[in-house]
Amino acid sequence: MAKQIHIRLDDTVYEALSEYTGVAGKSVQDCVSKALIQLLNKQKSEGKKEEALFTFIDLFAGIGGMRIAFDRAGGQCVYSNEWNKYSQQTYYANFSEQPDGDITQVDASNIPDHDILVAGFPCQPFSIAGVSKKNSLGRATGFEDKTQGTLFFDVCRILKSKRPKAFMLENVKNLCSHDKGRTFKVILESLDELDYQVFYKILDGQNFVPQHRERIVIVGFDRKRYGKDINFNFDITPVDPKPVIQDILQTNVDERYTLSDKLWTYLQNYAAKHKAAGNGFGYGLAPLNGISRTLSARYYKDGSEVLIPQADKNPRKLTPRECARLQGFPDTFKIVVSDTQAYKQFGNSVVVPLMENVAKLIVTEIDKMEQIQKDNSVEEVV
């Protein structure tokens, strides 16, 4: 819930503020709120930990799942960006920092230097037609031609401008087959053109949480810095024992999460209709001693993909806190938005402990290559 404050301004300040809001096309409230947040962000950044092992930026940050992962790996976040206002609210509540907005309007040179770029960028098709035309004319094309107009372009331009030691990108499993494979081909070509050695693998979150959740993770290291002899393996270490649905459930859950008779009848009829047609569509009752289906951003609609069976009554949806646990967020993570927004946020987020595992592998590889460089420098001096 928003709070109200009343402030007094000198006439000159008020006039300047009124003029600015007119030019910017924003309300006084939005402008003042943003100014206060920038002040608080600046104060927080001045007191950041100096003992961090590395620095990173958090692009398309969502609610900060990646940030938690890289924080736990010993990093310090020096910049974040997320356009969704509800996600910004959750991010601020948990990290006391509001991310920048529209990434397309951010000058890459204004982003702080960093060791690792982290981004869960949206999946968008690229315009292949323009590239094909240039090829037919014998003219070279690069990422600026291939990716222009997409949000991946902004990842590329920041990589080009800031040249971090490494990056980690995360996306849905279907990125590989999106637009008949052309999207992924352009992504790999663009990263290679930027002189990064790229590795990728589809990883399943069920090694860390009781949820089948496959995502593609793309990792790259700067060849200009480390050369071409770079090796990286996604040798993740699953938790043992593997968690099950029962582990993430709350007790004494409010009745409002139990499906109504009308909705439960609809879901059963819908599933029966598609089963008869030979389709696999339908609701999913999560086994208490097993794992669930993939949680999605549409969970707020009916919760059908992950339902919890209940004795002598209709099944229920997960609570927002249970969704957070299903993604590996700690119970200290604050949920400050409506259930609808919370379901969307956690459905769009990452499996935190899986990303933490990959983050630590990246940091270990960077440390190893930095040590090799240091040893080679010593040998040259000797």
Backbone hydrogen bonds, N-H to C=O, Kabsch-Sander energy under -0.5 kcal/mol:
donor,donor_aa,acceptor,acceptor_aa,energy
14,Y,10,D,-2.7
15,E,11,D,-2.6
16,A,12,T,-2.1
17,L,13,V,-2.5
18,S,14,Y,-2.6
19,E,15,E,-2.3
20,Y,16,A,-2.3
21,T,17,L,-2.6
22,G,18,S,-1.7
23,V,19,E,-1.9
24,A,20,Y,-3.1
25,G,21,T,-1.5
26,K,21,T,-1.2
31,C,27,S,-2.2
32,V,28,V,-2.8
33,S,29,Q,-2.6
34,K,30,D,-2.4
35,A,31,C,-2.1
36,L,32,V,-2.4
37,I,33,S,-2.4
38,Q,34,K,-2.5
39,L,35,A,-1.9
40,L,36,L,-2.4
41,N,37,I,-2.9
42,K,38,Q,-2.3
43,Q,39,L,-2.2
44,K,40,L,-2.2
45,S,41,N,-2.6
46,E,42,K,-1.8
47,G,43,Q,-0.6
47,G,44,K,-0.9
48,K,45,S,-1.3
53,L,74,G,-2.8
54,F,74,G,-0.8
56,F,76,Q,-2.1
57,I,116,I,-1.7
58,D,79,Y,-2.7
59,L,57,I,-0.7
59,L,118,V,-3.1
60,F,81,N,-0.5
61,A,81,N,-2.6
64,G,61,A,-2.3
68,I,64,G,-2.3
69,A,65,G,-1.8
70,F,66,M,-2.6
71,D,67,R,-2.6
72,R,68,I,-2.4
73,A,69,A,-0.9
74,G,71,D,-1.9
75,G,70,F,-2.4
76,Q,54,F,-1.7
78,V,56,F,-2.5
79,Y,56,F,-0.7
81,N,58,D,-2.4
82,E,100,D,-2.7
88,Q,84,N,-2.3
89,Q,85,K,-1.7
90,T,86,Y,-1.9
91,Y,87,S,-2.8
92,Y,88,Q,-2.8
93,A,89,Q,-2.2
94,N,90,T,-1.4
95,F,91,Y,-2.3
96,S,92,Y,-2.2
100,D,80,S,-2.4
105,Q,102,D,-1.5
106,V,103,I,-1.5
107,D,105,Q,-0.5
108,A,106,V,-0.5
110,N,107,D,-2.0
111,I,108,A,-1.4
115,D,55,T,-1.1
116,I,55,T,-1.8
117,L,166,A,-2.0
118,V,57,I,-1.9
118,V,116,I,-0.5
119,A,168,M,-2.2
120,G,59,L,-1.3
121,F,119,A,-0.5
124,Q,122,P,-0.6
128,I,126,F,-1.1
131,V,127,S,-0.6
132,S,128,I,-2.6
133,K,129,A,-2.1
134,K,130,G,-1.8
135,N,131,V,-2.4
136,S,132,S,-2.1
137,L,133,K,-1.1
138,G,135,N,-1.5
139,R,134,K,-2.7
145,D,142,G,-1.0
146,K,142,G,-2.6
147,T,143,F,-2.9
150,T,147,T,-2.0
153,F,147,T,-0.6
153,F,150,T,-0.6
154,D,150,T,-0.6
155,V,151,L,-1.1
156,C,152,F,-2.2
157,R,153,F,-2.6
158,I,154,D,-1.6
159,L,155,V,-2.2
160,K,156,C,-2.6
161,S,157,R,-1.9
162,K,158,I,-2.9
163,R,159,L,-2.0
165,K,115,D,-0.8
166,A,115,D,-2.0
167,F,220,G,-2.0
168,M,117,L,-2.6
169,L,218,I,-3.2
170,E,119,A,-2.0
171,N,216,I,-2.1
173,K,214,E,-0.9
175,L,172,V,-1.9
176,C,173,K,-1.4
177,S,174,N,-0.7
178,H,174,N,-1.2
180,K,177,S,-1.2
181,G,178,H,-0.8
182,R,179,D,-1.7
183,T,178,H,-1.3
185,K,181,G,-1.8
186,V,182,R,-2.4
187,I,183,T,-2.1
188,L,184,F,-2.5
189,E,185,K,-2.3
190,S,186,V,-2.6
191,L,187,I,-2.2
192,D,188,L,-2.1
193,E,189,E,-2.4
194,L,190,S,-1.5
195,D,192,D,-1.7
196,Y,191,L,-1.6
197,Q,221,F,-3.0
198,V,196,Y,-0.6
199,F,219,V,-3.1
201,K,217,V,-1.7
203,L,201,K,-0.6
203,L,215,R,-3.0
205,G,213,R,-2.6
207,N,204,D,-1.2
208,F,205,G,-2.5
209,V,205,G,-2.2
211,Q,209,V,-2.2
212,H,292,S,-2.5
213,R,211,Q,-1.0
215,R,203,L,-2.5
216,I,171,N,-2.0
217,V,201,K,-2.5
218,I,169,L,-3.0
219,V,199,F,-3.3
219,V,217,V,-0.5
220,G,167,F,-1.9
221,F,197,Q,-1.8
222,D,165,K,-2.4
223,R,195,D,-2.3
223,R,221,F,-0.6
224,K,195,D,-0.7
225,R,222,D,-0.6
226,Y,222,D,-2.5
227,G,223,R,-2.4
230,I,228,K,-2.0
235,D,233,N,-1.9
236,I,234,F,-2.0
239,V,207,N,-2.0
245,I,287,P,-0.5
245,I,290,G,-2.2
246,Q,288,L,-2.6
247,D,244,V,-1.6
248,I,245,I,-1.8
249,L,245,I,-0.6
249,L,246,Q,-0.8
257,Y,254,D,-1.7
258,T,255,E,-1.9
259,L,315,P,-2.6
264,W,260,S,-2.7
265,T,261,D,-2.4
266,Y,262,K,-2.1
267,L,263,L,-2.6
268,Q,264,W,-2.0
269,N,265,T,-2.5
270,Y,266,Y,-2.7
271,A,267,L,-2.2
272,A,268,Q,-2.3
273,K,269,N,-2.3
274,H,270,Y,-1.9
275,K,271,A,-2.3
276,A,272,A,-2.1
277,A,273,K,-1.1
278,G,275,K,-1.2
279,N,274,H,-3.2
284,G,304,S,-3.3
286,A,284,G,-0.7
286,A,307,L,-3.0
290,G,287,P,-2.0
292,S,210,P,-2.1
293,R,305,E,-0.6
299,Y,296,S,-1.5
300,Y,297,A,-0.6
301,K,298,R,-2.3
302,D,298,R,-0.6
303,G,299,Y,-1.1
306,V,303,G,-1.0
307,L,284,G,-3.0
308,I,316,R,-3.0
310,Q,313,K,-0.5
313,K,310,Q,-1.2
316,R,308,I,-2.2
317,K,257,Y,-3.0
318,L,306,V,-0.5
323,C,319,T,-2.2
324,A,320,P,-2.2
325,R,321,R,-2.2
326,L,322,E,-2.4
327,Q,323,C,-1.1
327,Q,324,A,-0.6
328,G,325,R,-1.6
329,F,324,A,-2.7
333,F,330,P,-1.9
336,V,334,K,-0.7
342,A,338,S,-2.7
343,Y,339,D,-2.9
344,K,340,T,-1.8
345,Q,341,Q,-2.6
346,F,342,A,-2.8
347,G,343,Y,-2.2
348,N,344,K,-1.4
349,S,345,Q,-0.5
349,S,346,F,-0.7
352,V,327,Q,-2.4
352,V,350,V,-1.1
354,L,351,V,-0.5
355,M,351,V,-2.1
356,E,352,V,-2.4
357,N,353,P,-1.9
358,V,354,L,-2.0
359,A,355,M,-2.6
360,K,356,E,-2.2
361,L,357,N,-1.5
362,I,358,V,-2.3
363,V,359,A,-2.4
364,T,360,K,-2.2
365,E,361,L,-2.1
366,I,362,I,-2.5
367,D,363,V,-2.7
368,K,364,T,-2.1
369,M,365,E,-2.4
370,E,366,I,-2.8
371,Q,367,D,-2.1
372,I,368,K,-2.0
373,Q,369,M,-2.1
374,K,370,E,-2.2
375,D,371,Q,-2.7
376,N,372,I,-2.4
377,S,373,Q,-2.0
378,V,374,K,-1.9
379,E,375,D,-2.1
380,E,376,N,-2.0
381,V,377,S,-1.8
382,V,378,V,-2.3
